[in-house]
């Protein structure tokens, strides 16, 4: 038996990590619900025509937006 192994501390786990692990253990469906929520935002299809119209209607911003006098 190695002497270093005898003095080794257990791996550190922060309070946040312990909370998340406990939460996932208590609610196993949480991962699937998180994946569904992420899919709503990131897996949405893009309307290319609408995006093109939106970009065409943009107005150029002034160099200093807080200047009120012309």
HTML snippet that shows the backbone in 3Dmol.js (N, CA, C, O; Angstrom):
<script src="https://3Dmol.org/build/3Dmol-min.js"></script>
<div id="view" style="width:600px;height:400px;position:relative"></div>
<script>
const pdb = `
ATOM      1  N   UNK A   1       0.846  -1.179   0.000  1.00  0.00           N
ATOM      2  CA  UNK A   1       0.000   0.000   0.000  1.00  0.00           C
ATOM      3  C   UNK A   1       0.884   1.231   0.000  1.00  0.00           C
ATOM      4  O   UNK A   1       1.839   1.332   0.770  1.00  0.00           O
ATOM      5  N   UNK A   2       0.552   2.163  -0.873  1.00  0.00           N
ATOM      6  CA  UNK A   2       1.337   3.373  -0.999  1.00  0.00           C
ATOM      7  C   UNK A   2       1.004   4.342   0.134  1.00  0.00           C
ATOM      8  O   UNK A   2      -0.148   4.455   0.552  1.00  0.00           O
ATOM      9  N   UNK A   3       2.012   5.025   0.614  1.00  0.00           N
ATOM     10  CA  UNK A   3       1.817   5.998   1.684  1.00  0.00           C
ATOM     11  C   UNK A   3       1.016   7.202   1.199  1.00  0.00           C
ATOM     12  O   UNK A   3       0.230   7.773   1.955  1.00  0.00           O
ATOM     13  N   UNK A   4       1.214   7.588  -0.057  1.00  0.00           N
ATOM     14  CA  UNK A   4       0.484   8.732  -0.601  1.00  0.00           C
ATOM     15  C   UNK A   4      -1.015   8.451  -0.675  1.00  0.00           C
ATOM     16  O   UNK A   4      -1.831   9.344  -0.451  1.00  0.00           O
ATOM     17  N   UNK A   5      -1.363   7.237  -0.983  1.00  0.00           N
ATOM     18  CA  UNK A   5      -2.767   6.878  -1.067  1.00  0.00           C
ATOM     19  C   UNK A   5      -3.440   6.988   0.308  1.00  0.00           C
ATOM     20  O   UNK A   5      -4.628   7.298   0.398  1.00  0.00           O
ATOM     21  N   UNK A   6      -2.700   6.742   1.340  1.00  0.00           N
ATOM     22  CA  UNK A   6      -3.234   6.801   2.698  1.00  0.00           C
ATOM     23  C   UNK A   6      -3.650   8.227   3.078  1.00  0.00           C
ATOM     24  O   UNK A   6      -4.647   8.418   3.775  1.00  0.00           O
ATOM     25  N   UNK A   7      -2.886   9.231   2.619  1.00  0.00           N
ATOM     26  CA  UNK A   7      -3.173  10.618   2.963  1.00  0.00           C
ATOM     27  C   UNK A   7      -4.039  11.339   1.934  1.00  0.00           C
ATOM     28  O   UNK A   7      -4.336  12.523   2.094  1.00  0.00           O
ATOM     29  N   UNK A   8      -4.438  10.643   0.894  1.00  0.00           N
ATOM     30  CA  UNK A   8      -5.220  11.286  -0.174  1.00  0.00           C
ATOM     31  C   UNK A   8      -6.592  11.684   0.339  1.00  0.00           C
ATOM     32  O   UNK A   8      -7.280  10.909   1.004  1.00  0.00           O
ATOM     33  N   UNK A   9      -6.972  12.914   0.013  1.00  0.00           N
ATOM     34  CA  UNK A   9      -8.299  13.407   0.378  1.00  0.00           C
ATOM     35  C   UNK A   9      -9.304  12.978  -0.679  1.00  0.00           C
ATOM     36  O   UNK A   9      -8.935  12.711  -1.823  1.00  0.00           O
ATOM     37  N   UNK A  10     -10.564  12.912  -0.300  1.00  0.00           N
ATOM     38  CA  UNK A  10     -11.579  12.632  -1.332  1.00  0.00           C
ATOM     39  C   UNK A  10     -11.689  13.812  -2.290  1.00  0.00           C
ATOM     40  O   UNK A  10     -11.393  14.950  -1.924  1.00  0.00           O
ATOM     41  N   UNK A  11     -12.115  13.534  -3.513  1.00  0.00           N
ATOM     42  CA  UNK A  11     -12.247  14.594  -4.516  1.00  0.00           C
ATOM     43  C   UNK A  11     -13.227  15.648  -4.038  1.00  0.00           C
ATOM     44  O   UNK A  11     -14.267  15.338  -3.457  1.00  0.00           O
ATOM     45  N   UNK A  12     -12.872  16.915  -4.297  1.00  0.00           N
ATOM     46  CA  UNK A  12     -13.722  18.032  -3.897  1.00  0.00           C
ATOM     47  C   UNK A  12     -14.913  18.146  -4.840  1.00  0.00           C
ATOM     48  O   UNK A  12     -14.755  18.065  -6.058  1.00  0.00           O
ATOM     49  N   UNK A  13     -16.085  18.331  -4.287  1.00  0.00           N
ATOM     50  CA  UNK A  13     -17.295  18.592  -5.071  1.00  0.00           C
ATOM     51  C   UNK A  13     -17.982  19.797  -4.446  1.00  0.00           C
ATOM     52  O   UNK A  13     -18.318  19.782  -3.262  1.00  0.00           O
ATOM     53  N   UNK A  14     -18.188  20.831  -5.236  1.00  0.00           N
ATOM     54  CA  UNK A  14     -18.769  22.070  -4.723  1.00  0.00           C
ATOM     55  C   UNK A  14     -20.221  21.848  -4.309  1.00  0.00           C
ATOM     56  O   UNK A  14     -20.840  20.842  -4.655  1.00  0.00           O
ATOM     57  N   UNK A  15     -20.741  22.810  -3.561  1.00  0.00           N
ATOM     58  CA  UNK A  15     -22.134  22.734  -3.132  1.00  0.00           C
ATOM     59  C   UNK A  15     -23.076  22.736  -4.335  1.00  0.00           C
ATOM     60  O   UNK A  15     -24.090  22.038  -4.345  1.00  0.00           O
ATOM     61  N   UNK A  16     -22.726  23.532  -5.349  1.00  0.00           N
ATOM     62  CA  UNK A  16     -23.563  23.599  -6.549  1.00  0.00           C
ATOM     63  C   UNK A  16     -23.593  22.246  -7.262  1.00  0.00           C
ATOM     64  O   UNK A  16     -24.652  21.795  -7.697  1.00  0.00           O
ATOM     65  N   UNK A  17     -22.441  21.605  -7.379  1.00  0.00           N
ATOM     66  CA  UNK A  17     -22.371  20.288  -8.024  1.00  0.00           C
ATOM     67  C   UNK A  17     -23.171  19.256  -7.245  1.00  0.00           C
ATOM     68  O   UNK A  17     -23.895  18.453  -7.832  1.00  0.00           O
ATOM     69  N   UNK A  18     -23.042  19.278  -5.935  1.00  0.00           N
ATOM     70  CA  UNK A  18     -23.795  18.347  -5.102  1.00  0.00           C
ATOM     71  C   UNK A  18     -25.296  18.584  -5.238  1.00  0.00           C
ATOM     72  O   UNK A  18     -26.078  17.634  -5.279  1.00  0.00           O
ATOM     73  N   UNK A  19     -25.702  19.872  -5.310  1.00  0.00           N
ATOM     74  CA  UNK A  19     -27.122  20.201  -5.471  1.00  0.00           C
ATOM     75  C   UNK A  19     -27.656  19.673  -6.792  1.00  0.00           C
ATOM     76  O   UNK A  19     -28.728  19.070  -6.835  1.00  0.00           O
ATOM     77  N   UNK A  20     -26.910  19.898  -7.873  1.00  0.00           N
ATOM     78  CA  UNK A  20     -27.366  19.458  -9.197  1.00  0.00           C
ATOM     79  C   UNK A  20     -27.435  17.939  -9.268  1.00  0.00           C
ATOM     80  O   UNK A  20     -28.380  17.387  -9.831  1.00  0.00           O
ATOM     81  N   UNK A  21     -26.447  17.263  -8.705  1.00  0.00           N
ATOM     82  CA  UNK A  21     -26.470  15.790  -8.703  1.00  0.00           C
ATOM     83  C   UNK A  21     -27.649  15.257  -7.910  1.00  0.00           C
ATOM     84  O   UNK A  21     -28.288  14.289  -8.322  1.00  0.00           O
ATOM     85  N   UNK A  22     -27.941  15.878  -6.779  1.00  0.00           N
ATOM     86  CA  UNK A  22     -29.088  15.456  -5.967  1.00  0.00           C
ATOM     87  C   UNK A  22     -30.399  15.734  -6.698  1.00  0.00           C
ATOM     88  O   UNK A  22     -31.322  14.921  -6.663  1.00  0.00           O
ATOM     89  N   UNK A  23     -30.472  16.894  -7.363  1.00  0.00           N
ATOM     90  CA  UNK A  23     -31.677  17.260  -8.114  1.00  0.00           C
ATOM     91  C   UNK A  23     -31.934  16.266  -9.244  1.00  0.00           C
ATOM     92  O   UNK A  23     -33.069  15.841  -9.457  1.00  0.00           O
ATOM     93  N   UNK A  24     -30.877  15.896  -9.966  1.00  0.00           N
ATOM     94  CA  UNK A  24     -31.018  14.922 -11.053  1.00  0.00           C
ATOM     95  C   UNK A  24     -31.374  13.534 -10.526  1.00  0.00           C
ATOM     96  O   UNK A  24     -32.086  12.782 -11.191  1.00  0.00           O
ATOM     97  N   UNK A  25     -30.884  13.194  -9.342  1.00  0.00           N
ATOM     98  CA  UNK A  25     -31.225  11.900  -8.760  1.00  0.00           C
ATOM     99  C   UNK A  25     -32.692  11.873  -8.324  1.00  0.00           C
ATOM    100  O   UNK A  25     -33.368  10.852  -8.454  1.00  0.00           O
ATOM    101  N   UNK A  26     -33.174  13.002  -7.806  1.00  0.00           N
ATOM    102  CA  UNK A  26     -34.570  13.081  -7.354  1.00  0.00           C
ATOM    103  C   UNK A  26     -35.558  13.165  -8.518  1.00  0.00           C
ATOM    104  O   UNK A  26     -36.675  12.655  -8.434  1.00  0.00           O
ATOM    105  N   UNK A  27     -35.138  13.807  -9.589  1.00  0.00           N
ATOM    106  CA  UNK A  27     -36.021  14.016 -10.756  1.00  0.00           C
ATOM    107  C   UNK A  27     -35.327  13.514 -12.022  1.00  0.00           C
ATOM    108  O   UNK A  27     -34.709  14.306 -12.733  1.00  0.00           O
ATOM    109  N   UNK A  28     -35.413  12.235 -12.312  1.00  0.00           N
ATOM    110  CA  UNK A  28     -34.695  11.679 -13.467  1.00  0.00           C
ATOM    111  C   UNK A  28     -35.207  12.200 -14.821  1.00  0.00           C
ATOM    112  O   UNK A  28     -34.484  12.136 -15.815  1.00  0.00           O
ATOM    113  N   UNK A  29     -36.426  12.708 -14.866  1.00  0.00           N
ATOM    114  CA  UNK A  29     -36.980  13.224 -16.121  1.00  0.00           C
ATOM    115  C   UNK A  29     -36.463  14.626 -16.450  1.00  0.00           C
ATOM    116  O   UNK A  29     -36.774  15.159 -17.515  1.00  0.00           O
ATOM    117  N   UNK A  30     -35.688  15.223 -15.563  1.00  0.00           N
ATOM    118  CA  UNK A  30     -35.227  16.593 -15.738  1.00  0.00           C
ATOM    119  C   UNK A  30     -34.348  16.762 -16.970  1.00  0.00           C
ATOM    120  O   UNK A  30     -34.452  17.775 -17.661  1.00  0.00           O
ATOM    121  N   UNK A  31     -33.491  15.798 -17.258  1.00  0.00           N
ATOM    122  CA  UNK A  31     -32.620  15.891 -18.433  1.00  0.00           C
ATOM    123  C   UNK A  31     -33.431  15.927 -19.728  1.00  0.00           C
ATOM    124  O   UNK A  31     -33.135  16.710 -20.631  1.00  0.00           O
ATOM    125  N   UNK A  32     -34.440  15.088 -19.814  1.00  0.00           N
ATOM    126  CA  UNK A  32     -35.272  15.056 -21.028  1.00  0.00           C
ATOM    127  C   UNK A  32     -36.037  16.371 -21.189  1.00  0.00           C
ATOM    128  O   UNK A  32     -36.171  16.879 -22.303  1.00  0.00           O
ATOM    129  N   UNK A  33     -36.534  16.918 -20.087  1.00  0.00           N
ATOM    130  CA  UNK A  33     -37.253  18.193 -20.156  1.00  0.00           C
ATOM    131  C   UNK A  33     -36.319  19.323 -20.569  1.00  0.00           C
ATOM    132  O   UNK A  33     -36.721  20.225 -21.305  1.00  0.00           O
ATOM    133  N   UNK A  34     -35.078  19.280 -20.102  1.00  0.00           N
ATOM    134  CA  UNK A  34     -34.102  20.292 -20.483  1.00  0.00           C
ATOM    135  C   UNK A  34     -33.783  20.195 -21.976  1.00  0.00           C
ATOM    136  O   UNK A  34     -33.652  21.218 -22.648  1.00  0.00           O
ATOM    137  N   UNK A  35     -33.660  18.984 -22.495  1.00  0.00           N
ATOM    138  CA  UNK A  35     -33.396  18.789 -23.919  1.00  0.00           C
ATOM    139  C   UNK A  35     -34.562  19.324 -24.762  1.00  0.00           C
ATOM    140  O   UNK A  35     -34.345  19.933 -25.810  1.00  0.00           O
ATOM    141  N   UNK A  36     -35.792  19.094 -24.303  1.00  0.00           N
ATOM    142  CA  UNK A  36     -36.969  19.608 -25.023  1.00  0.00           C
ATOM    143  C   UNK A  36     -36.969  21.125 -25.046  1.00  0.00           C
ATOM    144  O   UNK A  36     -37.226  21.729 -26.088  1.00  0.00           O
ATOM    145  N   UNK A  37     -36.686  21.746 -23.917  1.00  0.00           N
ATOM    146  CA  UNK A  37     -36.650  23.203 -23.845  1.00  0.00           C
ATOM    147  C   UNK A  37     -35.568  23.793 -24.717  1.00  0.00           C
ATOM    148  O   UNK A  37     -35.773  24.825 -25.358  1.00  0.00           O
ATOM    149  N   UNK A  38     -34.419  23.147 -24.746  1.00  0.00           N
ATOM    150  CA  UNK A  38     -33.324  23.625 -25.591  1.00  0.00           C
ATOM    151  C   UNK A  38     -33.707  23.494 -27.061  1.00  0.00           C
ATOM    152  O   UNK A  38     -33.352  24.349 -27.872  1.00  0.00           O
ATOM    153  N   UNK A  39     -34.418  22.444 -27.404  1.00  0.00           N
ATOM    154  CA  UNK A  39     -34.825  22.233 -28.799  1.00  0.00           C
ATOM    155  C   UNK A  39     -35.797  23.312 -29.259  1.00  0.00           C
ATOM    156  O   UNK A  39     -35.796  23.683 -30.432  1.00  0.00           O
ATOM    157  N   UNK A  40     -36.626  23.818 -28.349  1.00  0.00           N
ATOM    158  CA  UNK A  40     -37.563  24.880 -28.721  1.00  0.00           C
ATOM    159  C   UNK A  40     -36.833  26.128 -29.185  1.00  0.00           C
ATOM    160  O   UNK A  40     -37.282  26.800 -30.114  1.00  0.00           O
ATOM    161  N   UNK A  41     -35.721  26.444 -28.552  1.00  0.00           N
ATOM    162  CA  UNK A  41     -34.999  27.667 -28.879  1.00  0.00           C
ATOM    163  C   UNK A  41     -33.978  27.483 -29.993  1.00  0.00           C
ATOM    164  O   UNK A  41     -33.862  28.341 -30.867  1.00  0.00           O
ATOM    165  N   UNK A  42     -33.244  26.391 -29.977  1.00  0.00           N
ATOM    166  CA  UNK A  42     -32.106  26.261 -30.869  1.00  0.00           C
ATOM    167  C   UNK A  42     -32.372  25.424 -32.110  1.00  0.00           C
ATOM    168  O   UNK A  42     -31.628  25.535 -33.085  1.00  0.00           O
ATOM    169  N   UNK A  43     -33.385  24.607 -32.108  1.00  0.00           N
ATOM    170  CA  UNK A  43     -33.659  23.753 -33.261  1.00  0.00           C
ATOM    171  C   UNK A  43     -34.796  24.300 -34.115  1.00  0.00           C
ATOM    172  O   UNK A  43     -35.389  23.564 -34.904  1.00  0.00           O
ATOM    173  N   UNK A  44     -35.104  25.582 -33.961  1.00  0.00           N
ATOM    174  CA  UNK A  44     -36.182  26.194 -34.727  1.00  0.00           C
ATOM    175  C   UNK A  44     -35.719  26.442 -36.165  1.00  0.00           C
ATOM    176  O   UNK A  44     -34.555  26.761 -36.406  1.00  0.00           O
ATOM    177  N   UNK A  45     -36.635  26.292 -37.103  1.00  0.00           N
ATOM    178  CA  UNK A  45     -36.280  26.571 -38.494  1.00  0.00           C
ATOM    179  C   UNK A  45     -36.288  28.079 -38.727  1.00  0.00           C
ATOM    180  O   UNK A  45     -37.054  28.808 -38.098  1.00  0.00           O
ATOM    181  N   UNK A  46     -35.435  28.537 -39.629  1.00  0.00           N
ATOM    182  CA  UNK A  46     -35.275  29.955 -39.905  1.00  0.00           C
ATOM    183  C   UNK A  46     -36.040  30.307 -41.168  1.00  0.00           C
ATOM    184  O   UNK A  46     -35.892  29.647 -42.197  1.00  0.00           O
ATOM    185  N   UNK A  47     -36.863  31.357 -41.089  1.00  0.00           N
ATOM    186  CA  UNK A  47     -37.577  31.867 -42.250  1.00  0.00           C
ATOM    187  C   UNK A  47     -36.631  32.794 -43.007  1.00  0.00           C
ATOM    188  O   UNK A  47     -36.479  33.959 -42.640  1.00  0.00           O
ATOM    189  N   UNK A  48     -36.000  32.288 -44.050  1.00  0.00           N
ATOM    190  CA  UNK A  48     -34.990  33.060 -44.784  1.00  0.00           C
ATOM    191  C   UNK A  48     -35.582  34.304 -45.438  1.00  0.00           C
ATOM    192  O   UNK A  48     -34.949  35.359 -45.454  1.00  0.00           O
ATOM    193  N   UNK A  49     -36.791  34.184 -45.978  1.00  0.00           N
ATOM    194  CA  UNK A  49     -37.417  35.338 -46.639  1.00  0.00           C
ATOM    195  C   UNK A  49     -37.719  36.431 -45.611  1.00  0.00           C
ATOM    196  O   UNK A  49     -37.459  37.608 -45.864  1.00  0.00           O
ATOM    197  N   UNK A  50     -38.260  36.055 -44.472  1.00  0.00           N
ATOM    198  CA  UNK A  50     -38.564  37.038 -43.434  1.00  0.00           C
ATOM    199  C   UNK A  50     -37.301  37.690 -42.893  1.00  0.00           C
ATOM    200  O   UNK A  50     -37.299  38.886 -42.600  1.00  0.00           O
ATOM    201  N   UNK A  51     -36.228  36.919 -42.758  1.00  0.00           N
ATOM    202  CA  UNK A  51     -34.962  37.456 -42.283  1.00  0.00           C
ATOM    203  C   UNK A  51     -34.370  38.436 -43.287  1.00  0.00           C
ATOM    204  O   UNK A  51     -33.780  39.447 -42.906  1.00  0.00           O
ATOM    205  N   UNK A  52     -34.531  38.133 -44.567  1.00  0.00           N
ATOM    206  CA  UNK A  52     -34.031  39.023 -45.614  1.00  0.00           C
ATOM    207  C   UNK A  52     -34.785  40.351 -45.582  1.00  0.00           C
ATOM    208  O   UNK A  52     -34.175  41.411 -45.722  1.00  0.00           O
ATOM    209  N   UNK A  53     -36.109  40.301 -45.398  1.00  0.00           N
ATOM    210  CA  UNK A  53     -36.908  41.524 -45.298  1.00  0.00           C
ATOM    211  C   UNK A  53     -36.541  42.330 -44.052  1.00  0.00           C
ATOM    212  O   UNK A  53     -36.487  43.559 -44.100  1.00  0.00           O
ATOM    213  N   UNK A  54     -36.295  41.655 -42.961  1.00  0.00           N
ATOM    214  CA  UNK A  54     -35.914  42.329 -41.726  1.00  0.00           C
ATOM    215  C   UNK A  54     -34.593  43.065 -41.901  1.00  0.00           C
ATOM    216  O   UNK A  54     -34.465  44.217 -41.488  1.00  0.00           O
ATOM    217  N   UNK A  55     -33.620  42.413 -42.505  1.00  0.00           N
ATOM    218  CA  UNK A  55     -32.321  43.047 -42.720  1.00  0.00           C
ATOM    219  C   UNK A  55     -32.404  44.189 -43.719  1.00  0.00           C
ATOM    220  O   UNK A  55     -31.664  45.165 -43.593  1.00  0.00           O
ATOM    221  N   UNK A  56     -33.291  44.092 -44.715  1.00  0.00           N
ATOM    222  CA  UNK A  56     -33.440  45.162 -45.699  1.00  0.00           C
ATOM    223  C   UNK A  56     -34.062  46.406 -45.067  1.00  0.00           C
ATOM    224  O   UNK A  56     -33.813  47.517 -45.535  1.00  0.00           O
ATOM    225  N   UNK A  57     -34.849  46.246 -44.034  1.00  0.00           N
ATOM    226  CA  UNK A  57     -35.512  47.375 -43.405  1.00  0.00           C
ATOM    227  C   UNK A  57     -34.722  48.038 -42.290  1.00  0.00           C
ATOM    228  O   UNK A  57     -35.231  48.950 -41.637  1.00  0.00           O
ATOM    229  N   UNK A  58     -33.513  47.608 -42.060  1.00  0.00           N
ATOM    230  CA  UNK A  58     -32.701  48.204 -40.994  1.00  0.00           C
ATOM    231  C   UNK A  58     -32.247  49.613 -41.368  1.00  0.00           C
ATOM    232  O   UNK A  58     -31.996  49.915 -42.535  1.00  0.00           O
ATOM    233  N   UNK A  59     -32.148  50.455 -40.361  1.00  0.00           N
ATOM    234  CA  UNK A  59     -31.665  51.823 -40.539  1.00  0.00           C
ATOM    235  C   UNK A  59     -30.271  51.888 -39.928  1.00  0.00           C
ATOM    236  O   UNK A  59     -30.030  51.362 -38.842  1.00  0.00           O
ATOM    237  N   UNK A  60     -29.368  52.531 -40.633  1.00  0.00           N
ATOM    238  CA  UNK A  60     -27.998  52.625 -40.140  1.00  0.00           C
ATOM    239  C   UNK A  60     -27.959  53.432 -38.845  1.00  0.00           C
ATOM    240  O   UNK A  60     -28.604  54.475 -38.738  1.00  0.00           O
ATOM    241  N   UNK A  61     -27.215  52.953 -37.878  1.00  0.00           N
ATOM    242  CA  UNK A  61     -27.105  53.624 -36.590  1.00  0.00           C
ATOM    243  C   UNK A  61     -26.079  54.750 -36.676  1.00  0.00           C
ATOM    244  O   UNK A  61     -25.045  54.614 -37.330  1.00  0.00           O
ATOM    245  N   UNK A  62     -26.382  55.871 -36.003  1.00  0.00           N
ATOM    246  CA  UNK A  62     -25.450  56.995 -35.976  1.00  0.00           C
ATOM    247  C   UNK A  62     -24.206  56.577 -35.195  1.00  0.00           C
ATOM    248  O   UNK A  62     -24.272  55.690 -34.344  1.00  0.00           O
ATOM    249  N   UNK A  63     -23.063  57.224 -35.489  1.00  0.00           N
ATOM    250  CA  UNK A  63     -21.830  56.846 -34.800  1.00  0.00           C
ATOM    251  C   UNK A  63     -21.920  57.029 -33.281  1.00  0.00           C
ATOM    252  O   UNK A  63     -21.392  56.217 -32.521  1.00  0.00           O
ATOM    253  N   UNK A  64     -22.588  58.097 -32.847  1.00  0.00           N
ATOM    254  CA  UNK A  64     -22.743  58.332 -31.413  1.00  0.00           C
ATOM    255  C   UNK A  64     -24.220  58.445 -31.131  1.00  0.00           C
ATOM    256  O   UNK A  64     -24.823  59.487 -31.385  1.00  0.00           O
ATOM    257  N   UNK A  65     -24.814  57.385 -30.608  1.00  0.00           N
ATOM    258  CA  UNK A  65     -26.275  57.310 -30.495  1.00  0.00           C
ATOM    259  C   UNK A  65     -26.850  58.242 -29.448  1.00  0.00           C
ATOM    260  O   UNK A  65     -28.038  58.559 -29.498  1.00  0.00           O
ATOM    261  N   UNK A  66     -26.033  58.691 -28.492  1.00  0.00           N
ATOM    262  CA  UNK A  66     -26.568  59.540 -27.422  1.00  0.00           C
ATOM    263  C   UNK A  66     -26.521  61.022 -27.771  1.00  0.00           C
ATOM    264  O   UNK A  66     -27.000  61.851 -26.998  1.00  0.00           O
ATOM    265  N   UNK A  67     -25.960  61.362 -28.908  1.00  0.00           N
ATOM    266  CA  UNK A  67     -25.884  62.766 -29.314  1.00  0.00           C
ATOM    267  C   UNK A  67     -27.262  63.180 -29.830  1.00  0.00           C
ATOM    268  O   UNK A  67     -27.787  62.564 -30.758  1.00  0.00           O
ATOM    269  N   UNK A  68     -27.850  64.223 -29.232  1.00  0.00           N
ATOM    270  CA  UNK A  68     -29.179  64.650 -29.608  1.00  0.00           C
ATOM    271  C   UNK A  68     -29.156  65.778 -30.635  1.00  0.00           C
ATOM    272  O   UNK A  68     -30.126  65.948 -31.374  1.00  0.00           O
ATOM    273  N   UNK A  69     -28.091  66.540 -30.700  1.00  0.00           N
ATOM    274  CA  UNK A  69     -28.008  67.641 -31.665  1.00  0.00           C
ATOM    275  C   UNK A  69     -27.369  67.146 -32.944  1.00  0.00           C
ATOM    276  O   UNK A  69     -26.432  66.349 -32.925  1.00  0.00           O
ATOM    277  N   UNK A  70     -27.903  67.641 -34.075  1.00  0.00           N
ATOM    278  CA  UNK A  70     -27.378  67.216 -35.373  1.00  0.00           C
ATOM    279  C   UNK A  70     -26.115  67.954 -35.736  1.00  0.00           C
ATOM    280  O   UNK A  70     -25.544  67.714 -36.800  1.00  0.00           O
TER     281      UNK A  70
END
`;
const viewer = $3Dmol.createViewer("view");
viewer.addModel(pdb, "pdb");
viewer.setStyle({}, {cartoon: {color: "spectrum"}});
viewer.zoomTo();
viewer.render();
</script>
